[in-house]
Amino acid sequence: MNKDTFSHPPMVWLPADHRLLGDHSMPYLVLGDKYARAVKVGAHSQPVMFPLADAAQVPQLLDLVDGVMLTGSPSNVHPSHFNEEVHDPSLPLDPERDSLTLALVKACVAEGVPLLGICRGFQEINVAMGGSLHQTVHAVDGLMDHREPEGTIDQQYAPSHPVRFEPGSVFEQWAQGPEARVNSLHGQGIGRLAPGLRALAHAPDGLVEAFEVVGAKAFAYAVQWHPEWRCWENPFYSAIFRAFGDAVRTRRQARLQEGRAFASSPEKP
């Protein structure tokens, strides 16, 4: 085994969005800078992509990384995955991403790979584990409009509403208090929370804003807001990525130890 095997930094897999861009609607694989930058700066890890990866490759590709972060996206999870019809055909969908990430969630949980879900990623974890989504949160009686306001990017990502944490949860520790104000840029949200998930934060209208995978072997948390946005400027957001980075490095160290043990073991006759 080459010594370079042990020298690269922890690596975090970020899935690509599939989009048609430009005047001729050319297909592109897209990753938002803010997500990659948060992994690089906030978690001190190397973001990586596997373009055109499919669900069948998940086991092999997971062996190459130390964590997975499921990013937000303009697209929504296709409602067929929670047994509903599409309510608004004008909203973007990404079935190619769905086919990868829903399988990826299950593999991460089964294999103990650190997993962080953000916005769409939060919704993907819930759907992958058997939950459902409100396709239009602001149309549900009793729920607020959680979509971003009009204005500049800074205005859209500014704190929008408070979330209240479950007492004693890691989010209460990361925020250093029972609640925090977060941004809000989503049209869909948790309808039915999946079995095996525990809500750890709620918006004022009761919508689930964060959860954990109960009994997970490693870090497995997700949030509906966007902590990646300039995470280094927000102590609460920084704490989330620091904890994720710690979990990623723990897996990295375990993999290094396994690799060194394999490399130093005597060859069998």
Secondary structure, 3 states (H helix, E strand, C coil): CCHHHHCCCCEEECCCEEEEECCCCEEEEECCHHHHHHHHHHCCCEEECCCCCCHHHHHHHHCCCCEEEECCCCCECCHHHHCCCCCCCCCCECHHHHHHHHHHHHHHHHHCCCEEEECHHHHHHHHHCCCCEECCHHHCCCCCCCCCCCCCHHHHCCCCEEEEECCCCHHHHHHCCCEEEECCCCCCEECCCCCCEEEEEECCCCCEEEEEECCCCCCEEEECCCCCCCHHHCHHHHHHHHHHHHHHHHHHHHHHHHHHHHHHCCCCC
